[in-house]
């Protein structure tokens, strides 16, 4: 059969030369023979076209093509071991063959798929050294970068990628390298740089939509307005700029900056009228314009009710500084409106201002500090959330719109008793307290907390608030010698007189516990060496080494030339909490603000980790301080 086919093949070749002569002869000698001849020629043509006489040689065939195409078939069927054997056979027999660079690219791809990244790089580098003039040169460089990405070595991708982008000339390879750079920046959670390189990959027009679009859309969706604005100055690809502008408009809406959003979206539809997001942008523009006409869309407004004049103006001015610093630090800009109202330290004026603010579409109130009794019911009635900066108890019982961000007796007692029991191993306690509501409140809380912690209150002795000679109460206390800690919840003027007398009446070697009122220079001056090692809590400690506190103190000193106190710190935290809530795109009114305050958990404030409980009272992790020498030192339980 093979012999026959060979003969037929030879015959088919010969016919190319003899048929024209036969055709001319028959045409000239016999008209009757023409049909027979034509039929004979047609049969030859059909047989030859169907391959009966054997395959015609491919005019572009290269040496080794049979090996190469067999290897390619094995590669497509994922028979990588067989493919490698055949590719290597090709290279050994035809090292300068036309397809040698293609073979090396395929070998490198096999090693990549088998996660043998080091060997893949060796193959690609061999291609670069051996076939410098190959059209696959830039592809090999891109694949080396791909091997580092696949290996998770992103720093190598970033450094090598910059070099390659200046080196490669092939547009498709350039686009490929940019895509790998974008994927790497996505992997390290840097969406801004990822967007830049994805966009750059499309500048040549070689990025396939099915790969480019999903990636750049996902990365752009993670950007904030402050990320997008610099990118618009770097990105040249028109399609990518359209996505960025649309996202900028959305971000500005989320950040409560409707005027900026309206301007950005309008510019977007003007520049890119046919963009896939243009129709959605036009709907948003229409909605923004409609809400502006109705007067229902504008920045959230917050008022600060503070005693900026009158008997308590010192505290009001301190709180105002704290709020002003929060505004400067938050970068809220036009997304919120915060203004101050002077209560003049007058409860009736505070109530009147509260009623007036309700007509001004205010979404939240910071304050009052003193005049809270009448202002809180007015805020509750009007449905405006209030963060009161007051020590007065039961204020949050007014209703679910009233919150209090202040240090409370319960916080203080829990802090000192917990540390004494858990860290110092103390079980027996005694207490000296003033005969007034303040002292009785602390007595009840202290007794309950000691019992809850498994301790025992062995003695509780009171003294008159006008007393200056404390011999009687101290003698009474000294009769109980079975306690290891003494709690005195009073200010430095009283506690500073009591503490030096304790040793005289043989009350020695006990741990002294106090309230936040002990945290003062007056306490150090009055008690001096007698108060060493004493423990007390406070809501703020300006000398704290915690980074957020140190930054706050530094910024406050730069702005006002002095260190902040606890009033400034509480006002600062209260304002920062509200500003954080105002940035939430789902917060649009006073009711939303109230819900967000109620849900607040573990806010990292300068006055401690802060949450609000179900009654609206702040829960804080107070600072615990100890007196060492002539200074206060923070303790970390």
C-alpha positions as CSV (number, residue, x, y, z in Angstrom):
1,X,0.0,0.0,0.0
2,X,2.9,2.3,0.9
3,X,4.5,1.6,-2.4
4,X,1.2,2.2,-4.2
5,X,0.7,5.5,-2.5
6,X,4.2,6.6,-3.3
7,X,3.7,5.8,-6.9
8,X,0.4,7.6,-7.0
9,X,2.1,10.6,-5.3
10,X,4.8,10.6,-8.0
11,X,2.1,10.3,-10.6
12,X,0.2,13.3,-9.2
13,X,3.4,15.3,-9.4
14,X,4.0,14.3,-13.0
15,X,0.5,15.2,-14.1
16,X,1.4,18.8,-13.3
17,X,3.7,18.8,-16.4
18,X,2.0,16.3,-18.8
19,X,-1.6,17.2,-18.5
20,X,-1.3,20.6,-20.3
21,X,0.3,18.9,-23.3
22,X,-2.4,16.1,-23.4
23,X,-5.1,18.8,-23.1
24,X,-3.7,20.8,-26.1
25,X,-3.4,17.6,-28.2
26,X,-6.9,16.4,-27.6
27,X,-8.4,19.8,-28.2
28,X,-6.8,20.0,-31.5
29,X,-7.3,16.5,-32.8
30,X,-10.6,15.2,-31.6
31,X,-13.7,17.1,-30.3
32,X,-15.3,13.7,-29.3
33,X,-12.4,12.9,-26.9
34,X,-12.8,16.2,-24.9
35,X,-15.5,15.0,-22.6
36,X,-13.6,11.8,-21.7
37,X,-10.4,13.8,-21.1
38,X,-12.2,16.3,-18.9
39,X,-13.7,13.5,-16.8
40,X,-10.3,11.9,-16.4
41,X,-8.8,15.2,-15.3
42,X,-11.5,15.9,-12.8
43,X,-11.0,12.4,-11.2
44,X,-7.3,13.2,-10.8
45,X,-8.0,16.6,-9.2
46,X,-10.5,15.1,-6.7
47,X,-8.2,12.3,-5.6
48,X,-5.3,14.6,-5.2
49,X,-7.3,17.2,-3.2
50,X,-8.6,14.5,-0.9
51,X,-5.1,13.4,0.0
52,X,-5.2,10.1,-1.9
53,X,-1.9,10.7,-3.5
54,X,-0.3,11.7,-0.1
55,X,0.1,15.0,1.7
56,X,1.6,17.9,-0.1
57,X,4.6,19.4,1.8
58,X,3.8,22.6,3.8
59,X,5.5,25.5,2.2
60,X,6.3,27.0,5.7
61,X,7.3,23.8,7.5
62,X,10.4,24.0,9.8
63,X,12.8,21.2,10.8
64,X,11.5,19.6,14.0
65,X,7.9,20.7,13.6
66,X,6.7,17.1,14.0
67,X,8.4,17.1,17.5
68,X,7.1,20.6,18.4
69,X,3.5,20.0,17.5
70,X,3.4,16.6,19.2
71,X,4.8,18.4,22.4
72,X,2.2,21.1,22.0
73,X,-0.6,18.5,21.9
74,X,0.8,16.9,25.1
75,X,1.0,20.3,26.7
76,X,-2.7,21.1,25.9
77,X,-3.7,17.7,27.4
78,X,-1.7,18.5,30.5
79,X,0.7,15.6,29.9
80,X,3.5,17.9,31.2
81,X,6.1,15.2,31.7
82,X,5.7,14.0,28.1
83,X,5.7,17.6,26.8
84,X,9.0,18.4,28.6
85,X,10.6,15.3,27.1
86,X,9.6,16.3,23.6
87,X,10.5,20.0,24.2
88,X,14.0,19.0,25.4
89,X,14.3,16.7,22.4
90,X,13.6,19.6,20.1
91,X,16.1,21.8,21.8
92,X,18.8,19.1,21.7
93,X,18.3,18.5,18.0
94,X,17.4,22.0,16.8
95,X,19.0,24.5,19.3
96,X,18.9,27.2,16.7
97,X,15.5,26.2,15.4
98,X,12.9,28.8,14.7
99,X,10.7,27.6,17.5
100,X,13.4,27.3,20.2
101,X,12.3,30.4,22.1
102,X,8.7,29.2,22.0
103,X,9.8,25.8,23.4
104,X,11.6,27.5,26.3
105,X,8.6,29.6,27.1
106,X,6.4,26.5,27.2
107,X,9.0,24.7,29.4
108,X,9.0,27.7,31.8
109,X,5.2,27.6,31.9
110,X,5.2,24.0,32.9
111,X,7.6,24.7,35.8
112,X,5.4,27.6,36.9
113,X,2.3,25.4,36.9
114,X,4.2,22.8,39.0
115,X,5.2,25.6,41.4
116,X,8.9,25.0,40.7
117,X,9.5,28.8,40.5
118,X,13.3,28.7,40.7
119,X,13.6,26.3,37.8
120,X,11.1,28.4,35.8
121,X,13.3,31.4,36.3
122,X,16.4,29.5,35.1
123,X,14.6,28.5,31.9
124,X,13.5,32.1,31.2
125,X,17.0,33.5,32.0
126,X,18.5,30.9,29.6
127,X,16.1,32.2,26.9
128,X,17.2,35.8,27.6
129,X,20.9,34.9,27.4
130,X,20.6,32.6,24.4
131,X,18.0,34.3,22.2
132,X,18.4,38.0,22.7
133,X,16.8,38.8,19.3
134,X,13.7,36.7,19.9
135,X,10.3,38.2,19.8
136,X,9.6,36.3,23.0
137,X,12.4,38.2,24.9
138,X,10.0,40.6,26.7
139,X,7.5,37.8,27.4
140,X,10.3,35.9,29.2
141,X,11.0,38.9,31.4
142,X,7.3,39.2,32.2
143,X,7.2,35.6,33.2
144,X,10.2,35.9,35.5
145,X,8.2,38.7,37.3
146,X,5.2,36.3,37.4
147,X,7.3,33.6,39.1
148,X,8.1,36.0,41.9
149,X,4.4,37.0,42.3
150,X,3.4,33.3,42.3
151,X,6.0,32.7,45.0
152,X,4.5,35.5,47.1
153,X,7.7,37.6,47.0
154,X,6.0,40.9,46.4
155,X,9.0,43.1,47.4
156,X,11.0,41.4,44.5
157,X,8.0,42.1,42.2
158,X,8.0,45.8,43.1
159,X,11.8,46.3,42.6
160,X,12.1,44.2,39.4
161,X,8.8,45.4,38.0
162,X,10.0,49.1,37.9
163,X,13.1,48.0,36.1
164,X,11.2,46.0,33.5
165,X,8.7,48.7,32.8
166,X,11.6,50.9,31.6
167,X,13.1,48.1,29.6
168,X,10.4,46.2,27.7
169,X,9.2,47.4,24.3
170,X,6.5,44.9,23.5
171,X,3.1,46.5,24.4
172,X,1.5,43.2,25.4
173,X,4.4,42.4,27.7
174,X,4.3,45.9,29.2
175,X,0.6,45.4,30.0
176,X,1.3,42.0,31.5
177,X,3.9,43.4,33.8
178,X,1.6,46.2,34.9
179,X,-1.1,43.7,35.7
180,X,1.3,41.6,37.8
181,X,2.3,44.8,39.7
182,X,-1.3,45.6,40.3
183,X,-2.0,42.1,41.5
184,X,0.9,42.4,43.9
185,X,-0.2,45.7,45.4
186,X,-3.7,44.2,45.8
187,X,-2.1,41.3,47.7
188,X,-0.4,43.7,50.2
189,X,-3.6,45.7,50.6
190,X,-2.5,48.8,48.8
191,X,-5.5,49.5,46.5
192,X,-4.3,52.9,45.4
193,X,-1.1,51.6,43.8
194,X,-3.0,48.6,42.5
195,X,-5.4,50.9,40.6
196,X,-2.4,52.9,39.2
197,X,-0.8,49.8,37.7
198,X,-4.1,48.3,36.5
199,X,-4.8,51.6,34.7
200,X,-1.3,51.7,33.3
201,X,-1.8,48.2,31.9
202,X,-4.7,49.5,29.8
203,X,-2.8,52.5,28.4
204,X,-1.5,50.4,25.5
205,X,-4.9,49.0,24.8
206,X,-3.6,45.5,25.3
207,X,-5.4,44.7,28.5
208,X,-8.2,42.1,28.0
209,X,-11.4,43.4,29.5
210,X,-12.2,40.1,31.2
211,X,-9.1,40.5,33.3
212,X,-8.6,44.2,33.6
213,X,-12.1,45.5,34.4
214,X,-13.0,43.2,37.4
215,X,-9.6,43.9,39.0
216,X,-9.6,47.7,38.7
217,X,-13.2,48.0,39.7
218,X,-12.6,45.9,42.9
219,X,-9.5,48.0,43.8
220,X,-11.3,51.4,43.1
221,X,-14.2,50.3,45.3
222,X,-11.8,50.3,48.3
223,X,-10.6,53.8,47.8
224,X,-11.5,56.9,49.8
225,X,-11.7,60.4,48.4
226,X,-8.2,61.3,49.7
227,X,-6.8,58.3,47.8
228,X,-8.6,59.1,44.5
229,X,-7.6,62.7,44.1
230,X,-3.8,62.1,43.8
231,X,-4.5,59.1,41.5
232,X,-6.4,61.3,39.0
233,X,-3.2,63.3,38.6
234,X,-1.3,60.1,37.8
235,X,-3.6,57.9,35.8
236,X,-3.8,58.6,32.0
237,X,-6.1,55.8,30.8
238,X,-9.5,57.4,30.0
239,X,-11.5,54.4,31.0
240,X,-9.8,54.1,34.3
241,X,-10.2,57.9,35.0
242,X,-13.9,57.5,34.4
243,X,-14.2,54.8,37.0
244,X,-12.1,56.9,39.4
245,X,-14.2,60.0,39.0
246,X,-17.4,58.1,39.5
247,X,-16.0,56.5,42.7
248,X,-14.9,59.9,43.9
249,X,-18.4,61.2,43.6
250,X,-19.7,58.2,45.6
251,X,-17.0,58.6,48.2
252,X,-17.9,62.2,48.7
253,X,-21.5,61.3,49.2
254,X,-20.5,58.7,51.8
255,X,-18.4,61.3,53.6
256,X,-21.4,63.7,53.7
257,X,-20.0,66.1,51.2
258,X,-23.0,66.5,48.9
259,X,-21.7,69.7,47.2
260,X,-18.4,68.1,46.3
261,X,-20.3,65.0,45.1
262,X,-22.6,67.0,42.9
263,X,-19.6,68.8,41.3
264,X,-17.6,65.6,40.7
265,X,-20.5,63.6,39.3
266,X,-21.5,66.5,37.0
267,X,-17.9,66.7,35.7
268,X,-17.9,62.9,35.2
269,X,-20.9,62.8,33.0
270,X,-19.6,65.7,31.0
271,X,-16.3,64.1,30.3
272,X,-17.5,60.5,29.9
273,X,-21.1,60.6,28.7
274,X,-20.9,57.1,27.4
275,X,-19.3,55.5,30.4
276,X,-21.1,52.5,31.8
277,X,-21.7,54.4,35.1
278,X,-22.9,57.6,33.5
279,X,-26.6,56.7,33.8
280,X,-26.2,55.9,37.5
281,X,-24.3,59.2,37.9
282,X,-27.1,61.2,36.3
283,X,-29.7,59.6,38.7
284,X,-27.5,60.6,41.7
285,X,-27.2,64.1,40.4
286,X,-30.9,64.4,40.0
287,X,-31.4,63.1,43.6
288,X,-28.9,65.5,45.0
289,X,-30.4,68.5,43.2
290,X,-33.9,67.4,44.3
291,X,-32.9,67.1,48.0
292,X,-31.1,70.5,47.9
293,X,-34.3,72.1,46.5
294,X,-36.3,70.5,49.3
295,X,-33.7,71.6,51.9
296,X,-33.4,68.1,53.3
297,X,-29.8,67.4,52.3
298,X,-27.0,69.2,54.0
299,X,-24.2,68.6,56.5
300,X,-25.0,67.1,59.9
301,X,-25.1,69.8,62.5
302,X,-23.9,69.5,66.1
303,X,-24.1,72.1,68.8
304,X,-22.0,72.4,72.0
305,X,-23.9,73.8,75.0
306,X,-21.1,75.1,77.2
307,X,-20.8,77.7,80.0
308,X,-18.6,80.1,78.1
309,X,-19.4,82.9,80.6
310,X,-20.6,83.0,84.2
311,X,-19.5,81.1,87.2
312,X,-18.3,78.0,85.3
313,X,-16.8,79.7,82.2
314,X,-13.3,78.2,83.1
315,X,-14.7,74.7,82.4
316,X,-16.7,75.8,79.4
317,X,-13.6,77.3,77.7
318,X,-11.6,74.2,78.4
319,X,-14.2,72.0,76.8
320,X,-14.4,74.3,73.8
321,X,-10.7,73.9,73.2
322,X,-11.1,70.1,73.3
323,X,-13.9,70.2,70.7
324,X,-12.0,72.7,68.4
325,X,-8.9,70.4,68.4
326,X,-11.1,67.4,67.5
327,X,-12.5,69.3,64.6
328,X,-9.1,70.3,63.4
329,X,-7.8,66.7,63.7
330,X,-10.8,64.9,62.1
331,X,-10.5,66.7,58.7
332,X,-14.3,66.7,58.6
333,X,-14.4,69.8,56.5
334,X,-17.8,70.7,55.1
335,X,-19.3,67.3,55.9
336,X,-20.4,68.5,59.4
337,X,-21.2,71.7,61.1
338,X,-20.3,72.2,64.7
339,X,-21.0,75.4,66.6
340,X,-21.0,76.7,70.2
341,X,-23.8,78.1,72.3
342,X,-23.1,79.8,75.6
343,X,-25.4,78.7,78.5
344,X,-23.9,81.4,80.7
345,X,-23.8,78.8,83.5
346,X,-27.6,79.2,83.7
347,X,-29.9,76.1,83.7
348,X,-32.9,78.1,82.3
349,X,-30.8,79.6,79.5
350,X,-29.6,76.0,78.6
351,X,-33.2,74.8,78.4
352,X,-34.1,77.8,76.1
353,X,-31.1,77.2,73.9
354,X,-32.0,73.5,73.6
355,X,-35.5,74.3,72.4
356,X,-34.1,76.7,69.8
357,X,-31.6,74.3,68.5
358,X,-34.4,71.8,67.8
359,X,-35.7,74.2,65.2
360,X,-32.2,74.4,63.5
361,X,-32.2,70.7,62.5
362,X,-29.4,69.8,65.0
363,X,-28.4,66.1,65.0
364,X,-26.5,66.0,68.3
365,X,-25.5,68.0,71.4
366,X,-22.2,68.0,73.3
367,X,-22.8,69.3,76.9
368,X,-24.0,70.8,79.0
369,X,-21.4,70.6,81.8
370,X,-23.3,72.1,84.7
371,X,-26.8,73.2,83.5
372,X,-28.0,69.7,82.6
373,X,-31.2,69.3,84.7
374,X,-33.5,71.2,82.3
375,X,-31.6,70.8,79.1
376,X,-31.6,67.0,79.1
377,X,-35.5,66.7,79.3
378,X,-35.7,69.2,76.4
379,X,-33.3,67.1,74.3
380,X,-35.2,63.9,75.1
381,X,-38.5,65.5,74.2
382,X,-37.1,66.8,70.8
383,X,-35.4,63.5,70.0
384,X,-31.9,65.0,69.9
385,X,-29.1,62.8,71.3
386,X,-27.0,64.6,74.0
387,X,-23.6,63.7,75.3
388,X,-23.5,65.4,78.7
389,X,-20.2,66.3,80.3
390,X,-21.4,66.3,83.9
391,X,-20.7,64.5,87.2
392,X,-24.3,64.7,88.2
393,X,-25.7,61.2,88.6
394,X,-29.0,59.9,87.2
395,X,-29.0,62.3,84.2
396,X,-29.2,59.4,81.7
397,X,-32.4,58.3,83.4
398,X,-34.1,61.1,81.5
399,X,-34.4,58.9,78.4
400,X,-32.7,57.0,75.7
401,X,-31.4,60.1,73.9
402,X,-29.3,61.1,76.8
403,X,-25.7,59.9,77.2
404,X,-23.0,60.8,79.7
405,X,-19.3,60.8,79.0
406,X,-17.7,61.4,82.4
407,X,-15.8,59.7,85.1
408,X,-18.2,58.2,87.7
409,X,-17.8,56.9,91.3
410,X,-18.6,53.4,90.1
411,X,-15.8,53.4,87.6
412,X,-13.3,54.6,90.2
413,X,-14.3,52.1,92.9
414,X,-14.1,49.2,90.4
415,X,-10.7,50.2,89.2
416,X,-9.0,50.5,92.6
417,X,-10.7,47.5,94.3
418,X,-10.0,45.2,91.3
419,X,-6.3,46.1,91.2
420,X,-5.9,45.7,95.0
421,X,-7.5,42.3,95.0
422,X,-6.2,40.8,91.8
423,X,-2.7,42.4,91.6
424,X,-1.9,43.0,95.3
425,X,-3.7,40.1,96.8
426,X,-5.5,42.3,99.4
427,X,-8.7,40.9,101.0
428,X,-9.4,43.2,104.0
429,X,-10.3,46.9,103.5
430,X,-11.2,49.9,105.6
431,X,-12.7,53.2,104.7
432,X,-12.8,56.8,105.9
433,X,-15.4,59.0,104.2
434,X,-17.1,62.4,104.5
435,X,-20.6,62.5,106.0
436,X,-22.4,63.8,102.9
437,X,-24.1,62.4,99.8
438,X,-20.8,62.2,97.9
439,X,-19.2,60.1,100.7
440,X,-22.2,57.9,101.2
441,X,-22.4,57.1,97.5
442,X,-18.8,56.0,97.6
443,X,-19.4,54.0,100.7
444,X,-22.2,52.0,99.2
445,X,-20.3,51.4,95.9
446,X,-17.1,50.5,97.8
447,X,-18.8,48.0,100.1
448,X,-20.6,46.3,97.1
449,X,-17.4,46.1,95.0
450,X,-15.3,44.7,97.8
451,X,-17.9,42.0,98.4
452,X,-18.1,41.3,94.7
453,X,-14.4,40.8,94.5
454,X,-14.4,38.4,97.4
455,X,-13.0,40.9,100.0
456,X,-14.1,42.1,103.4
457,X,-14.8,45.7,104.5
458,X,-13.7,45.5,108.2
459,X,-14.3,49.1,109.1
460,X,-16.1,52.2,107.7
461,X,-15.7,55.4,109.7
462,X,-17.2,58.8,108.7
463,X,-16.2,62.3,109.6
464,X,-18.0,65.7,109.4
465,X,-17.4,67.7,106.2
466,X,-16.3,70.7,108.2
467,X,-14.0,68.8,110.5
468,X,-10.3,69.7,110.5
469,X,-9.2,67.6,113.5
470,X,-9.5,64.0,112.5
471,X,-8.2,62.4,115.7
472,X,-11.5,60.9,116.7
473,X,-12.3,59.2,113.4
474,X,-8.7,57.9,113.1
475,X,-8.7,56.5,116.7
476,X,-12.0,54.7,115.9
477,X,-10.4,53.3,112.7
478,X,-7.3,52.2,114.5
479,X,-9.2,49.9,116.8
480,X,-9.7,47.7,113.7
481,X,-6.2,46.5,112.9
482,X,-7.1,43.7,110.5
483,X,-7.1,45.6,107.2
484,X,-4.5,46.0,104.5
485,X,-5.9,48.8,102.5
486,X,-7.5,52.1,103.4
487,X,-9.8,54.0,101.1
488,X,-10.4,57.8,101.5
489,X,-12.6,59.2,98.8
490,X,-12.1,62.9,99.4
491,X,-10.1,65.8,97.9
492,X,-6.5,66.7,98.8
493,X,-7.5,69.4,101.4
494,X,-9.1,66.8,103.6
495,X,-7.2,63.7,102.6
496,X,-4.0,65.7,102.8
497,X,-4.7,66.4,106.5
498,X,-5.8,62.9,107.4
499,X,-3.0,60.9,105.9
500,X,0.0,62.4,107.8
501,X,-1.9,61.6,111.1
502,X,-2.4,57.9,110.4
503,X,1.1,56.8,111.4
504,X,0.8,58.7,114.7
505,X,-2.2,56.6,115.6
506,X,-0.4,53.4,114.5
507,X,-2.2,53.0,111.2
508,X,0.8,51.8,109.3
509,X,1.8,49.5,106.5
510,X,-1.5,49.8,104.7
511,X,-2.1,50.6,101.0
512,X,-3.7,54.0,100.6
513,X,-6.5,54.2,98.0
514,X,-8.0,57.4,96.8
515,X,-10.3,59.0,94.2
516,X,-9.4,60.9,91.1
517,X,-9.3,64.0,93.3
518,X,-6.0,62.9,94.7
519,X,-4.4,63.3,91.3
520,X,-3.3,66.9,91.9
521,X,-0.1,68.8,92.8
522,X,-1.9,69.9,96.0
523,X,-2.0,66.3,97.2
524,X,1.8,66.0,96.8
525,X,2.4,69.2,98.6
526,X,0.2,68.4,101.6
527,X,0.9,64.7,102.2
528,X,4.4,64.4,100.7
529,X,6.3,61.5,102.1
530,X,3.2,60.1,103.9
531,X,1.4,59.3,100.7
532,X,4.1,57.4,98.9
533,X,2.7,54.4,97.0
534,X,-0.9,55.6,97.2
535,X,-3.1,54.4,94.3
536,X,-5.9,56.4,92.6
537,X,-7.8,56.2,89.3
538,X,-8.4,59.0,86.8
539,X,-10.1,59.5,83.4
540,X,-7.0,61.2,81.9
541,X,-3.3,61.2,82.4
542,X,-1.4,63.8,80.4
543,X,2.0,62.1,81.1
544,X,0.8,58.7,79.8
545,X,3.2,57.0,77.4
546,X,0.3,55.7,75.3
547,X,0.8,57.0,71.7
548,X,-2.7,58.3,71.3
549,X,-2.5,60.3,74.5
550,X,1.0,61.6,73.7
551,X,-0.1,62.8,70.3
552,X,-3.2,64.5,71.8
553,X,-1.1,66.3,74.4
554,X,1.5,67.4,71.9
555,X,-1.1,68.8,69.5
556,X,-2.9,70.5,72.3
557,X,0.3,72.2,73.6
558,X,1.2,73.3,70.0
559,X,-2.3,74.8,69.6
560,X,-2.8,76.4,73.1
561,X,0.6,76.5,74.8
562,X,-0.3,74.4,77.8
563,X,-1.1,70.8,78.7
564,X,-4.8,69.7,78.5
565,X,-6.7,68.5,81.6
566,X,-9.4,66.0,81.9
567,X,-12.2,68.4,80.8
568,X,-10.4,69.1,77.5
569,X,-9.8,65.4,77.1
570,X,-13.4,64.4,77.7
571,X,-14.7,67.1,75.3
572,X,-12.2,66.0,72.7
573,X,-13.2,62.4,72.9
574,X,-16.9,63.2,72.8
575,X,-16.4,65.3,69.7
576,X,-14.3,62.7,68.0
577,X,-16.9,60.0,68.7
578,X,-19.6,62.2,67.1
579,X,-17.4,63.1,64.1
580,X,-16.7,59.4,63.6
581,X,-20.4,58.7,63.6
582,X,-21.2,61.6,61.2
583,X,-18.8,60.0,58.6
584,X,-21.0,56.8,58.5
585,X,-22.8,57.0,55.1
586,X,-25.9,55.4,56.8
587,X,-26.2,58.1,59.4
588,X,-28.5,60.8,58.1
589,X,-30.4,62.2,61.1
590,X,-30.6,62.5,64.9
591,X,-32.2,59.1,65.3
592,X,-29.4,57.4,63.4
593,X,-26.8,59.3,65.6
594,X,-28.6,58.0,68.8
595,X,-28.5,54.4,67.5
596,X,-24.8,54.7,66.7
597,X,-24.0,56.1,70.1
598,X,-26.0,53.3,71.8
599,X,-24.0,50.7,69.7
600,X,-20.6,52.3,70.4
601,X,-18.1,49.7,71.7
602,X,-14.5,50.1,72.7
603,X,-13.8,53.5,71.2
604,X,-10.0,54.1,71.7
605,X,-10.2,57.5,73.3
606,X,-7.6,59.6,75.2
607,X,-9.8,59.2,78.2
608,X,-9.7,55.4,78.0
609,X,-11.4,52.7,76.0
610,X,-15.0,53.9,75.9
611,X,-18.4,52.3,75.4
612,X,-22.0,53.3,76.3
613,X,-24.2,50.9,78.3
614,X,-27.9,50.3,77.9
615,X,-28.6,53.3,80.2
616,X,-26.4,55.7,78.2
617,X,-23.6,55.8,80.8
618,X,-20.1,55.6,79.6
619,X,-18.0,52.6,80.5
620,X,-14.3,53.3,80.6
621,X,-11.0,51.7,81.4
622,X,-9.6,54.3,83.7
623,X,-6.0,55.1,84.2
624,X,-4.5,53.8,87.4
625,X,-1.9,56.0,89.0
626,X,0.6,55.6,91.9
627,X,2.5,58.3,93.8
628,X,6.3,57.9,93.5
629,X,8.3,60.7,95.0
630,X,6.9,64.0,93.8
631,X,5.2,62.6,90.7
632,X,2.4,60.4,89.5
633,X,3.2,57.2,87.6
634,X,0.9,55.2,85.4
635,X,0.3,51.5,86.3
636,X,-0.6,48.9,83.7
637,X,-2.5,46.1,85.5
